[in-house]
Every structure is written in structure tokens, then in C-alpha cells.
Amino acid sequence: MPAKKTTKKVTAKKTVVKAAGKKAAVKKVAAKKAPAKKAVLSIDAVAKAAYLNYRQRVEQGLPGCHNSDWLEAERSLAD
């Protein structure tokens, strides 16, 4: 006899929060979710954003290097 597959259903839990002199309030606790997958960034998109970071930095007369422009572009696109 094959074993049955069981699945867990994650639902929001309710907890009661007691406040002094006030009625008890019901607060919903969010269910735990699986970690979000990271988006795959296109090298062309990062390169374009890095170039725009470079141009903005040069126009403002700020110091920096191409590596910092690239890392900032990756950070901004990842958000």
C-alpha cells in the first residue's frame, strides 16, 4: 500500500493582544513565506545603468571609479 503524500497548508494565525483598560484586540500574524527568488539581472541593463551612474557622477564632479558605478547599478536594479 503506497504512502499518502501530505502537504502543509500555511495559514495566518490569530493572536489576542491584551491592552490595559481596553478590549482585547485580535491581531493577524502573517504566515511564513518561502524566501523570494533573486531576479536575474541582464548584463546589458547593468552596463547601461552603470554608464548612467558614471555620467551623473562626472557631471557632479564627484570622485569614484567604474567598479563603484557598476555595484551601485546592480544594487539599484535589484530593488
N, C-alpha and C positions, 0 to 999 in steps of 0.2 A: 504494500500500500504506500503510494508516494506521499511525502510530507507536504503539508499545506504551506503555501507561502504566506507570510504575514507581513503586513505593512503597517507602519505607524502613521497615524494621522495627527498632524500638529495643529492644535487649535489655540486660540487666545485664551488665557486663563484670567479669571476674575479674582481680584483680591479686595478685601474690605479694609479701608483705611479709616481708622477712628480719629476723630478730631475732638479736642476738648470743647465741651459745650455745644457742639454741632452734631447734626445727624451723621451717621456713618455714610461715607461716600464709596461708591463702587468704582474701582479703577481697573481698566483693562490692561493687562500686561501683554505686550506683543510676543507672538510666538517666535521662537528662534528660527532664523532662516539660514539656508546654506550660504557660504561666502560667495559673493558675486565674482564672476569670472572677469579677468582683466581683458580690456579691449585690446585688440592687436592694432598697433599704430602703423600707418603707412610711412615708409621712409621718405617718400616724396612730400607727404604732408608735414612731417617733422622738419625736413630740409627747408621747405617754404617758410614755416613758422620761425625757424632759426634765422633765416635770412632777414625776415621782417624784424626780429628782435635785434639783430646786428644793425640794421639801418636806423632803427629808433635810438639805439644806444649811441651810435656815431653822431646822429643829428643833435642829440642832447649833450654831446661831449663827455660822456661817461666812460670810465675805464672798463675794460673787460676783455674777454677772449672768445674765440669761436666755440670752445668747449662749454663755457657758461651759457652762451646763446643757445646751443643745442640742448643742454639739460633743461633750461627754462622752457624751451619749446615742448619738450617731452612732458614736463610737468603740466603745462597749460592744456595740452591736448588730452592728457589722461583724465582730467577733471570732467 
